[in-house]
Amino acid sequence: EIVTNMTTATQGVEQINGGISVIKGGTDSTTIATQQVLEAARMLSVQAEKMDLEVKTFLRDILAA
């Protein structure tokens, strides 16, 4: 009976470890996706600043003409 209980406990621990591995894999994927979104947002911000400068320069040139 002790051996049976130990086997059952071992199987339970193995299932928990498997679940933790699955969760870690999902967390790793989420972390990578979040980093990609952050980088895309940074690039978009830089492009928006450049566009803002271009529009301001364009409008200044039109007013000066």
mmCIF file of the N, C-alpha and C atoms, coordinates in Angstrom:
data_MODEL
# 
_entry.id   MODEL 
# 
loop_
_atom_site.group_PDB 
_atom_site.id 
_atom_site.type_symbol 
_atom_site.label_atom_id 
_atom_site.label_alt_id 
_atom_site.label_comp_id 
_atom_site.label_asym_id 
_atom_site.label_entity_id 
_atom_site.label_seq_id 
_atom_site.pdbx_PDB_ins_code 
_atom_site.Cartn_x 
_atom_site.Cartn_y 
_atom_site.Cartn_z 
_atom_site.occupancy 
_atom_site.B_iso_or_equiv 
_atom_site.pdbx_formal_charge 
_atom_site.auth_seq_id 
_atom_site.auth_comp_id 
_atom_site.auth_asym_id 
_atom_site.auth_atom_id 
_atom_site.pdbx_PDB_model_num 
ATOM 1   N N  . GLU A 1 1  ? 0.830 -1.192 0.000   1.00 0.00 ? 1  GLU A N  1 
ATOM 2   C CA . GLU A 1 1  ? 0.000 0.000  0.000   1.00 0.00 ? 1  GLU A CA 1 
ATOM 3   C C  . GLU A 1 1  ? 0.877 1.260  0.000   1.00 0.00 ? 1  GLU A C  1 
ATOM 4   N N  . ILE A 1 2  ? 1.949 1.246  0.760   1.00 0.00 ? 2  ILE A N  1 
ATOM 5   C CA . ILE A 1 2  ? 2.856 2.398  0.796   1.00 0.00 ? 2  ILE A CA 1 
ATOM 6   C C  . ILE A 1 2  ? 3.448 2.630  -0.599  1.00 0.00 ? 2  ILE A C  1 
ATOM 7   N N  . VAL A 1 3  ? 3.849 1.546  -1.256  1.00 0.00 ? 3  VAL A N  1 
ATOM 8   C CA . VAL A 1 3  ? 4.423 1.656  -2.599  1.00 0.00 ? 3  VAL A CA 1 
ATOM 9   C C  . VAL A 1 3  ? 3.390 2.227  -3.570  1.00 0.00 ? 3  VAL A C  1 
ATOM 10  N N  . THR A 1 4  ? 2.167 1.765  -3.453  1.00 0.00 ? 4  THR A N  1 
ATOM 11  C CA . THR A 1 4  ? 1.093 2.269  -4.325  1.00 0.00 ? 4  THR A CA 1 
ATOM 12  C C  . THR A 1 4  ? 0.873 3.758  -4.097  1.00 0.00 ? 4  THR A C  1 
ATOM 13  N N  . ASN A 1 5  ? 0.848 4.162  -2.825  1.00 0.00 ? 5  ASN A N  1 
ATOM 14  C CA . ASN A 1 5  ? 0.661 5.578  -2.503  1.00 0.00 ? 5  ASN A CA 1 
ATOM 15  C C  . ASN A 1 5  ? 1.837 6.420  -3.001  1.00 0.00 ? 5  ASN A C  1 
ATOM 16  N N  . MET A 1 6  ? 3.033 5.904  -2.878  1.00 0.00 ? 6  MET A N  1 
ATOM 17  C CA . MET A 1 6  ? 4.224 6.632  -3.351  1.00 0.00 ? 6  MET A CA 1 
ATOM 18  C C  . MET A 1 6  ? 4.202 6.765  -4.874  1.00 0.00 ? 6  MET A C  1 
ATOM 19  N N  . THR A 1 7  ? 3.774 5.702  -5.547  1.00 0.00 ? 7  THR A N  1 
ATOM 20  C CA . THR A 1 7  ? 3.670 5.738  -7.010  1.00 0.00 ? 7  THR A CA 1 
ATOM 21  C C  . THR A 1 7  ? 2.634 6.774  -7.443  1.00 0.00 ? 7  THR A C  1 
ATOM 22  N N  . THR A 1 8  ? 1.524 6.786  -6.767  1.00 0.00 ? 8  THR A N  1 
ATOM 23  C CA . THR A 1 8  ? 0.472 7.754  -7.070  1.00 0.00 ? 8  THR A CA 1 
ATOM 24  C C  . THR A 1 8  ? 0.970 9.180  -6.832  1.00 0.00 ? 8  THR A C  1 
ATOM 25  N N  . ALA A 1 9  ? 1.672 9.381  -5.726  1.00 0.00 ? 9  ALA A N  1 
ATOM 26  C CA . ALA A 1 9  ? 2.213 10.703 -5.414  1.00 0.00 ? 9  ALA A CA 1 
ATOM 27  C C  . ALA A 1 9  ? 3.237 11.128 -6.470  1.00 0.00 ? 9  ALA A C  1 
ATOM 28  N N  . THR A 1 10 ? 4.074 10.208 -6.882  1.00 0.00 ? 10 THR A N  1 
ATOM 29  C CA . THR A 1 10 ? 5.077 10.500 -7.906  1.00 0.00 ? 10 THR A CA 1 
ATOM 30  C C  . THR A 1 10 ? 4.406 10.883 -9.219  1.00 0.00 ? 10 THR A C  1 
ATOM 31  N N  . GLN A 1 11 ? 3.380 10.162 -9.587  1.00 0.00 ? 11 GLN A N  1 
ATOM 32  C CA . GLN A 1 11 ? 2.648 10.483 -10.808 1.00 0.00 ? 11 GLN A CA 1 
ATOM 33  C C  . GLN A 1 11 ? 2.011 11.869 -10.721 1.00 0.00 ? 11 GLN A C  1 
ATOM 34  N N  . GLY A 1 12 ? 1.486 12.186 -9.556  1.00 0.00 ? 12 GLY A N  1 
ATOM 35  C CA . GLY A 1 12 ? 0.888 13.509 -9.354  1.00 0.00 ? 12 GLY A CA 1 
ATOM 36  C C  . GLY A 1 12 ? 1.918 14.613 -9.499  1.00 0.00 ? 12 GLY A C  1 
ATOM 37  N N  . VAL A 1 13 ? 3.095 14.405 -8.931  1.00 0.00 ? 13 VAL A N  1 
ATOM 38  C CA . VAL A 1 13 ? 4.174 15.401 -9.037  1.00 0.00 ? 13 VAL A CA 1 
ATOM 39  C C  . VAL A 1 13 ? 4.605 15.559 -10.491 1.00 0.00 ? 13 VAL A C  1 
ATOM 40  N N  . GLU A 1 14 ? 4.683 14.446 -11.214 1.00 0.00 ? 14 GLU A N  1 
ATOM 41  C CA . GLU A 1 14 ? 5.060 14.506 -12.625 1.00 0.00 ? 14 GLU A CA 1 
ATOM 42  C C  . GLU A 1 14 ? 4.026 15.273 -13.442 1.00 0.00 ? 14 GLU A C  1 
ATOM 43  N N  . GLN A 1 15 ? 2.755 15.086 -13.134 1.00 0.00 ? 15 GLN A N  1 
ATOM 44  C CA . GLN A 1 15 ? 1.700 15.823 -13.830 1.00 0.00 ? 15 GLN A CA 1 
ATOM 45  C C  . GLN A 1 15 ? 1.796 17.314 -13.522 1.00 0.00 ? 15 GLN A C  1 
ATOM 46  N N  . ILE A 1 16 ? 2.068 17.636 -12.278 1.00 0.00 ? 16 ILE A N  1 
ATOM 47  C CA . ILE A 1 16 ? 2.223 19.042 -11.893 1.00 0.00 ? 16 ILE A CA 1 
ATOM 48  C C  . ILE A 1 16 ? 3.410 19.650 -12.624 1.00 0.00 ? 16 ILE A C  1 
ATOM 49  N N  . ASN A 1 17 ? 4.528 18.931 -12.662 1.00 0.00 ? 17 ASN A N  1 
ATOM 50  C CA . ASN A 1 17 ? 5.709 19.429 -13.372 1.00 0.00 ? 17 ASN A CA 1 
ATOM 51  C C  . ASN A 1 17 ? 5.406 19.650 -14.847 1.00 0.00 ? 17 ASN A C  1 
ATOM 52  N N  . GLY A 1 18 ? 4.660 18.729 -15.445 1.00 0.00 ? 18 GLY A N  1 
ATOM 53  C CA . GLY A 1 18 ? 4.265 18.892 -16.847 1.00 0.00 ? 18 GLY A CA 1 
ATOM 54  C C  . GLY A 1 18 ? 3.412 20.126 -17.039 1.00 0.00 ? 18 GLY A C  1 
ATOM 55  N N  . GLY A 1 19 ? 2.481 20.349 -16.124 1.00 0.00 ? 19 GLY A N  1 
ATOM 56  C CA . GLY A 1 19 ? 1.634 21.549 -16.193 1.00 0.00 ? 19 GLY A CA 1 
ATOM 57  C C  . GLY A 1 19 ? 2.441 22.815 -16.053 1.00 0.00 ? 19 GLY A C  1 
ATOM 58  N N  . ILE A 1 20 ? 3.395 22.801 -15.162 1.00 0.00 ? 20 ILE A N  1 
ATOM 59  C CA . ILE A 1 20 ? 4.254 23.970 -14.968 1.00 0.00 ? 20 ILE A CA 1 
ATOM 60  C C  . ILE A 1 20 ? 5.066 24.247 -16.231 1.00 0.00 ? 20 ILE A C  1 
ATOM 61  N N  . SER A 1 21 ? 5.544 23.200 -16.884 1.00 0.00 ? 21 SER A N  1 
ATOM 62  C CA . SER A 1 21 ? 6.299 23.371 -18.123 1.00 0.00 ? 21 SER A CA 1 
ATOM 63  C C  . SER A 1 21 ? 5.432 24.000 -19.211 1.00 0.00 ? 21 SER A C  1 
ATOM 64  N N  . VAL A 1 22 ? 4.190 23.565 -19.292 1.00 0.00 ? 22 VAL A N  1 
ATOM 65  C CA . VAL A 1 22 ? 3.265 24.132 -20.280 1.00 0.00 ? 22 VAL A CA 1 
ATOM 66  C C  . VAL A 1 22 ? 3.026 25.607 -19.980 1.00 0.00 ? 22 VAL A C  1 
ATOM 67  N N  . ILE A 1 23 ? 2.810 25.919 -18.729 1.00 0.00 ? 23 ILE A N  1 
ATOM 68  C CA . ILE A 1 23 ? 2.589 27.319 -18.335 1.00 0.00 ? 23 ILE A CA 1 
ATOM 69  C C  . ILE A 1 23 ? 3.813 28.160 -18.644 1.00 0.00 ? 23 ILE A C  1 
ATOM 70  N N  . LYS A 1 24 ? 5.007 27.638 -18.359 1.00 0.00 ? 24 LYS A N  1 
ATOM 71  C CA . LYS A 1 24 ? 6.237 28.374 -18.641 1.00 0.00 ? 24 LYS A CA 1 
ATOM 72  C C  . LYS A 1 24 ? 6.372 28.634 -20.131 1.00 0.00 ? 24 LYS A C  1 
ATOM 73  N N  . GLY A 1 25 ? 6.052 27.644 -20.950 1.00 0.00 ? 25 GLY A N  1 
ATOM 74  C CA . GLY A 1 25 ? 6.109 27.836 -22.397 1.00 0.00 ? 25 GLY A CA 1 
ATOM 75  C C  . GLY A 1 25 ? 5.170 28.933 -22.846 1.00 0.00 ? 25 GLY A C  1 
ATOM 76  N N  . GLY A 1 26 ? 3.972 28.950 -22.300 1.00 0.00 ? 26 GLY A N  1 
ATOM 77  C CA . GLY A 1 26 ? 3.019 30.011 -22.628 1.00 0.00 ? 26 GLY A CA 1 
ATOM 78  C C  . GLY A 1 26 ? 3.497 31.363 -22.160 1.00 0.00 ? 26 GLY A C  1 
ATOM 79  N N  . THR A 1 27 ? 4.079 31.405 -20.994 1.00 0.00 ? 27 THR A N  1 
ATOM 80  C CA . THR A 1 27 ? 4.604 32.661 -20.458 1.00 0.00 ? 27 THR A CA 1 
ATOM 81  C C  . THR A 1 27 ? 5.757 33.172 -21.313 1.00 0.00 ? 27 THR A C  1 
ATOM 82  N N  . ASP A 1 28 ? 6.633 32.273 -21.735 1.00 0.00 ? 28 ASP A N  1 
ATOM 83  C CA . ASP A 1 28 ? 7.752 32.667 -22.594 1.00 0.00 ? 28 ASP A CA 1 
ATOM 84  C C  . ASP A 1 28 ? 7.237 33.253 -23.908 1.00 0.00 ? 28 ASP A C  1 
ATOM 85  N N  . SER A 1 29 ? 6.233 32.612 -24.495 1.00 0.00 ? 29 SER A N  1 
ATOM 86  C CA . SER A 1 29 ? 5.658 33.107 -25.748 1.00 0.00 ? 29 SER A CA 1 
ATOM 87  C C  . SER A 1 29 ? 5.032 34.480 -25.553 1.00 0.00 ? 29 SER A C  1 
ATOM 88  N N  . THR A 1 30 ? 4.343 34.653 -24.447 1.00 0.00 ? 30 THR A N  1 
ATOM 89  C CA . THR A 1 30 ? 3.717 35.942 -24.156 1.00 0.00 ? 30 THR A CA 1 
ATOM 90  C C  . THR A 1 30 ? 4.770 37.026 -23.966 1.00 0.00 ? 30 THR A C  1 
ATOM 91  N N  . THR A 1 31 ? 5.855 36.693 -23.297 1.00 0.00 ? 31 THR A N  1 
ATOM 92  C CA . THR A 1 31 ? 6.937 37.656 -23.085 1.00 0.00 ? 31 THR A CA 1 
ATOM 93  C C  . THR A 1 31 ? 7.527 38.097 -24.418 1.00 0.00 ? 31 THR A C  1 
ATOM 94  N N  . ILE A 1 32 ? 7.773 37.159 -25.301 1.00 0.00 ? 32 ILE A N  1 
ATOM 95  C CA . ILE A 1 32 ? 8.336 37.488 -26.615 1.00 0.00 ? 32 ILE A CA 1 
ATOM 96  C C  . ILE A 1 32 ? 7.367 38.374 -27.396 1.00 0.00 ? 32 ILE A C  1 
ATOM 97  N N  . ALA A 1 33 ? 6.090 38.024 -27.395 1.00 0.00 ? 33 ALA A N  1 
ATOM 98  C CA . ALA A 1 33 ? 5.091 38.815 -28.116 1.00 0.00 ? 33 ALA A CA 1 
ATOM 99  C C  . ALA A 1 33 ? 4.995 40.222 -27.543 1.00 0.00 ? 33 ALA A C  1 
ATOM 100 N N  . THR A 1 34 ? 5.055 40.343 -26.227 1.00 0.00 ? 34 THR A N  1 
ATOM 101 C CA . THR A 1 34 ? 5.004 41.654 -25.578 1.00 0.00 ? 34 THR A CA 1 
ATOM 102 C C  . THR A 1 34 ? 6.201 42.496 -25.974 1.00 0.00 ? 34 THR A C  1 
ATOM 103 N N  . GLN A 1 35 ? 7.379 41.901 -26.033 1.00 0.00 ? 35 GLN A N  1 
ATOM 104 C CA . GLN A 1 35 ? 8.575 42.627 -26.453 1.00 0.00 ? 35 GLN A CA 1 
ATOM 105 C C  . GLN A 1 35 ? 8.452 43.100 -27.898 1.00 0.00 ? 35 GLN A C  1 
ATOM 106 N N  . GLN A 1 36 ? 7.876 42.271 -28.754 1.00 0.00 ? 36 GLN A N  1 
ATOM 107 C CA . GLN A 1 36 ? 7.688 42.655 -30.150 1.00 0.00 ? 36 GLN A CA 1 
ATOM 108 C C  . GLN A 1 36 ? 6.705 43.813 -30.274 1.00 0.00 ? 36 GLN A C  1 
ATOM 109 N N  . VAL A 1 37 ? 5.626 43.775 -29.510 1.00 0.00 ? 37 VAL A N  1 
ATOM 110 C CA . VAL A 1 37 ? 4.654 44.865 -29.533 1.00 0.00 ? 37 VAL A CA 1 
ATOM 111 C C  . VAL A 1 37 ? 5.292 46.149 -29.018 1.00 0.00 ? 37 VAL A C  1 
ATOM 112 N N  . LEU A 1 38 ? 6.081 46.055 -27.963 1.00 0.00 ? 38 LEU A N  1 
ATOM 113 C CA . LEU A 1 38 ? 6.758 47.233 -27.415 1.00 0.00 ? 38 LEU A CA 1 
ATOM 114 C C  . LEU A 1 38 ? 7.696 47.846 -28.445 1.00 0.00 ? 38 LEU A C  1 
ATOM 115 N N  . GLU A 1 39 ? 8.462 47.021 -29.144 1.00 0.00 ? 39 GLU A N  1 
ATOM 116 C CA . GLU A 1 39 ? 9.382 47.516 -30.169 1.00 0.00 ? 39 GLU A CA 1 
ATOM 117 C C  . GLU A 1 39 ? 8.609 48.169 -31.317 1.00 0.00 ? 39 GLU A C  1 
ATOM 118 N N  . ALA A 1 40 ? 7.509 47.567 -31.716 1.00 0.00 ? 40 ALA A N  1 
ATOM 119 C CA . ALA A 1 40 ? 6.677 48.151 -32.776 1.00 0.00 ? 40 ALA A CA 1 
ATOM 120 C C  . ALA A 1 40 ? 6.121 49.505 -32.337 1.00 0.00 ? 40 ALA A C  1 
ATOM 121 N N  . ALA A 1 41 ? 5.719 49.612 -31.085 1.00 0.00 ? 41 ALA A N  1 
ATOM 122 C CA . ALA A 1 41 ? 5.203 50.885 -30.564 1.00 0.00 ? 41 ALA A CA 1 
ATOM 123 C C  . ALA A 1 41 ? 6.297 51.944 -30.548 1.00 0.00 ? 41 ALA A C  1 
ATOM 124 N N  . ARG A 1 42 ? 7.512 51.547 -30.195 1.00 0.00 ? 42 ARG A N  1 
ATOM 125 C CA . ARG A 1 42 ? 8.627 52.499 -30.210 1.00 0.00 ? 42 ARG A CA 1 
ATOM 126 C C  . ARG A 1 42 ? 8.894 52.995 -31.628 1.00 0.00 ? 42 ARG A C  1 
ATOM 127 N N  . MET A 1 43 ? 8.899 52.071 -32.567 1.00 0.00 ? 43 MET A N  1 
ATOM 128 C CA . MET A 1 43 ? 9.142 52.451 -33.959 1.00 0.00 ? 43 MET A CA 1 
ATOM 129 C C  . MET A 1 43 ? 8.035 53.370 -34.472 1.00 0.00 ? 43 MET A C  1 
ATOM 130 N N  . LEU A 1 44 ? 6.796 53.081 -34.106 1.00 0.00 ? 44 LEU A N  1 
ATOM 131 C CA . LEU A 1 44 ? 5.673 53.919 -34.507 1.00 0.00 ? 44 LEU A CA 1 
ATOM 132 C C  . LEU A 1 44 ? 5.798 55.316 -33.913 1.00 0.00 ? 44 LEU A C  1 
ATOM 133 N N  . SER A 1 45 ? 6.243 55.395 -32.678 1.00 0.00 ? 45 SER A N  1 
ATOM 134 C CA . SER A 1 45 ? 6.434 56.685 -32.029 1.00 0.00 ? 45 SER A CA 1 
ATOM 135 C C  . SER A 1 45 ? 7.502 57.519 -32.755 1.00 0.00 ? 45 SER A C  1 
ATOM 136 N N  . VAL A 1 46 ? 8.590 56.878 -33.137 1.00 0.00 ? 46 VAL A N  1 
ATOM 137 C CA . VAL A 1 46 ? 9.650 57.578 -33.870 1.00 0.00 ? 46 VAL A CA 1 
ATOM 138 C C  . VAL A 1 46 ? 9.107 58.085 -35.203 1.00 0.00 ? 46 VAL A C  1 
ATOM 139 N N  . GLN A 1 47 ? 8.366 57.244 -35.904 1.00 0.00 ? 47 GLN A N  1 
ATOM 140 C CA . GLN A 1 47 ? 7.797 57.638 -37.193 1.00 0.00 ? 47 GLN A CA 1 
ATOM 141 C C  . GLN A 1 47 ? 6.803 58.794 -37.015 1.00 0.00 ? 47 GLN A C  1 
ATOM 142 N N  . ALA A 1 48 ? 6.015 58.765 -35.947 1.00 0.00 ? 48 ALA A N  1 
ATOM 143 C CA . ALA A 1 48 ? 5.052 59.840 -35.689 1.00 0.00 ? 48 ALA A CA 1 
ATOM 144 C C  . ALA A 1 48 ? 5.780 61.153 -35.422 1.00 0.00 ? 48 ALA A C  1 
ATOM 145 N N  . GLU A 1 49 ? 6.883 61.100 -34.685 1.00 0.00 ? 49 GLU A N  1 
ATOM 146 C CA . GLU A 1 49 ? 7.660 62.317 -34.426 1.00 0.00 ? 49 GLU A CA 1 
ATOM 147 C C  . GLU A 1 49 ? 8.238 62.874 -35.724 1.00 0.00 ? 49 GLU A C  1 
ATOM 148 N N  . LYS A 1 50 ? 8.744 61.999 -36.591 1.00 0.00 ? 50 LYS A N  1 
ATOM 149 C CA . LYS A 1 50 ? 9.283 62.441 -37.875 1.00 0.00 ? 50 LYS A CA 1 
ATOM 150 C C  . LYS A 1 50 ? 8.195 63.079 -38.728 1.00 0.00 ? 50 LYS A C  1 
ATOM 151 N N  . MET A 1 51 ? 7.023 62.435 -38.752 1.00 0.00 ? 51 MET A N  1 
ATOM 152 C CA . MET A 1 51 ? 5.927 62.970 -39.546 1.00 0.00 ? 51 MET A CA 1 
ATOM 153 C C  . MET A 1 51 ? 5.482 64.321 -39.007 1.00 0.00 ? 51 MET A C  1 
ATOM 154 N N  . ASP A 1 52 ? 5.425 64.448 -37.698 1.00 0.00 ? 52 ASP A N  1 
ATOM 155 C CA . ASP A 1 52 ? 5.052 65.722 -37.075 1.00 0.00 ? 52 ASP A CA 1 
ATOM 156 C C  . ASP A 1 52 ? 6.018 66.825 -37.501 1.00 0.00 ? 52 ASP A C  1 
ATOM 157 N N  . LEU A 1 53 ? 7.298 66.526 -37.498 1.00 0.00 ? 53 LEU A N  1 
ATOM 158 C CA . LEU A 1 53 ? 8.304 67.505 -37.910 1.00 0.00 ? 53 LEU A CA 1 
ATOM 159 C C  . LEU A 1 53 ? 8.127 67.869 -39.377 1.00 0.00 ? 53 LEU A C  1 
ATOM 160 N N  . GLU A 1 54 ? 7.876 66.868 -40.218 1.00 0.00 ? 54 GLU A N  1 
ATOM 161 C CA . GLU A 1 54 ? 7.680 67.123 -41.649 1.00 0.00 ? 54 GLU A CA 1 
ATOM 162 C C  . GLU A 1 54 ? 6.465 68.011 -41.887 1.00 0.00 ? 54 GLU A C  1 
ATOM 163 N N  . VAL A 1 55 ? 5.364 67.754 -41.197 1.00 0.00 ? 55 VAL A N  1 
ATOM 164 C CA . VAL A 1 55 ? 4.150 68.556 -41.359 1.00 0.00 ? 55 VAL A CA 1 
ATOM 165 C C  . VAL A 1 55 ? 4.398 69.982 -40.898 1.00 0.00 ? 55 VAL A C  1 
ATOM 166 N N  . LYS A 1 56 ? 5.060 70.141 -39.766 1.00 0.00 ? 56 LYS A N  1 
ATOM 167 C CA . LYS A 1 56 ? 5.352 71.488 -39.268 1.00 0.00 ? 56 LYS A CA 1 
ATOM 168 C C  . LYS A 1 56 ? 6.248 72.253 -40.241 1.00 0.00 ? 56 LYS A C  1 
ATOM 169 N N  . THR A 1 57 ? 7.246 71.578 -40.779 1.00 0.00 ? 57 THR A N  1 
ATOM 170 C CA . THR A 1 57 ? 8.138 72.212 -41.751 1.00 0.00 ? 57 THR A CA 1 
ATOM 171 C C  . THR A 1 57 ? 7.360 72.591 -43.005 1.00 0.00 ? 57 THR A C  1 
ATOM 172 N N  . PHE A 1 58 ? 6.517 71.707 -43.482 1.00 0.00 ? 58 PHE A N  1 
ATOM 173 C CA . PHE A 1 58 ? 5.698 71.968 -44.658 1.00 0.00 ? 58 PHE A CA 1 
ATOM 174 C C  . PHE A 1 58 ? 4.809 73.184 -44.446 1.00 0.00 ? 58 PHE A C  1 
ATOM 175 N N  . LEU A 1 59 ? 4.110 73.218 -43.307 1.00 0.00 ? 59 LEU A N  1 
ATOM 176 C CA . LEU A 1 59 ? 3.228 74.344 -43.020 1.00 0.00 ? 59 LEU A CA 1 
ATOM 177 C C  . LEU A 1 59 ? 3.995 75.651 -42.869 1.00 0.00 ? 59 LEU A C  1 
ATOM 178 N N  . ARG A 1 60 ? 5.152 75.601 -42.243 1.00 0.00 ? 60 ARG A N  1 
ATOM 179 C CA . ARG A 1 60 ? 5.998 76.795 -42.103 1.00 0.00 ? 60 ARG A CA 1 
ATOM 180 C C  . ARG A 1 60 ? 6.419 77.311 -43.472 1.00 0.00 ? 60 ARG A C  1 
ATOM 181 N N  . ASP A 1 61 ? 6.801 76.398 -44.355 1.00 0.00 ? 61 ASP A N  1 
ATOM 182 C CA . ASP A 1 61 ? 7.220 76.786 -45.706 1.00 0.00 ? 61 ASP A CA 1 
ATOM 183 C C  . ASP A 1 61 ? 6.064 77.399 -46.491 1.00 0.00 ? 61 ASP A C  1 
ATOM 184 N N  . ILE A 1 62 ? 4.870 76.839 -46.329 1.00 0.00 ? 62 ILE A N  1 
ATOM 185 C CA . ILE A 1 62 ? 3.703 77.387 -47.024 1.00 0.00 ? 62 ILE A CA 1 
ATOM 186 C C  . ILE A 1 62 ? 3.391 78.796 -46.520 1.00 0.00 ? 62 ILE A C  1 
ATOM 187 N N  . LEU A 1 63 ? 3.444 78.982 -45.221 1.00 0.00 ? 63 LEU A N  1 
ATOM 188 C CA . LEU A 1 63 ? 3.157 80.299 -44.641 1.00 0.00 ? 63 LEU A CA 1 
ATOM 189 C C  . LEU A 1 63 ? 4.206 81.321 -45.038 1.00 0.00 ? 63 LEU A C  1 
ATOM 190 N N  . ALA A 1 64 ? 5.429 80.863 -45.217 1.00 0.00 ? 64 ALA A N  1 
ATOM 191 C CA . ALA A 1 64 ? 6.522 81.769 -45.575 1.00 0.00 ? 64 ALA A CA 1 
ATOM 192 C C  . ALA A 1 64 ? 6.448 82.180 -47.045 1.00 0.00 ? 64 ALA A C  1 
ATOM 193 N N  . ALA A 1 65 ? 5.751 81.412 -47.860 1.00 0.00 ? 65 ALA A N  1 
ATOM 194 C CA . ALA A 1 65 ? 5.715 81.696 -49.305 1.00 0.00 ? 65 ALA A CA 1 
ATOM 195 C C  . ALA A 1 65 ? 4.773 82.811 -49.659 1.00 0.00 ? 65 ALA A C  1 
# 
